[in-house]
Each structure stands twice: as C-alpha cells, then as structure tokens.
Amino acid sequence: MNINDLQVCEVVEFDNQIVGGLTADVKGEAIAAPGIAFADVNAEAIGLNTIVKVGSSADVAPYYSSALYHGYGAAWDNKGYSVDYESDYAYSS
C-alpha cells in the first residue's frame, strides 16, 4: 500500500499546538507527627511552553514536627493554557 506523504502531512499538521491538548498537574503530600515529618511534591506540565516549580521542607524535633510543600505547573500555546497549583502544611506537637 502506498500513502502519499503530502496528503498525510496535510492531515496531521497543527499550527503551534500540542496534539492531544495541554496539561498541568500538581500532586503533593505533607505528613507530621512528633519526631517525624515528610513532604513530597510532583509537578508536570505538557505543552508548547511550560513552567514547573516545586519545593518542600520538613522540620523534625523530639516533641514537634512540621512539613510544607508547594508546587506550580503551567502549560500554554497560542490556542489556550492549563495551570495547576497546590500547597499544604502539616504540624504536630
């Protein structure tokens, strides 16, 4: 079977777009109990242009603990955008 390359190119040509759309997603978790703390965050962005920023911290002491995370993801092209942000804090004494 022969396929004309020019016809195939015309069918799948998208001007400055990501085929399948744009996505930005942030997921995280913060847990604290006396003597233990955990913070984790993951951010993902898929698009023509993207920004991803994440941060986490955990402080542990014998009688108190705290955990903090934040994440930001953004993706955009000339047709639209997708943004997600998440932050959480846990403290225990």
C-alpha positions, 0 to 999 in steps of 0.5 A: 500500500502506498500513502502519499506523504503530502496528503498525510502531512496535510492531515496531521499538521497543527499550527503551534499546538500540542496534539492531544491538548495541554496539561498541568498537574500538581500532586503533593503530600505533607505528613507530621507527627512528633519526631517525624515529618515528610513532604513530597511534591510532583509537578508536570506540565505538557505543552508548547511552553511550560513552567514547573516549580516545586519545593518542600521542607520538613522540620523534625524535633523530639516533641514537634514536627512540621512539613510544607510543600508547594508546587506550580505547573503551567502549560500554554500555546497560542490556542489556550493554557492549563495551570495547576497549583497546590500547597499544604502544611502539616504540624504536630506537637 
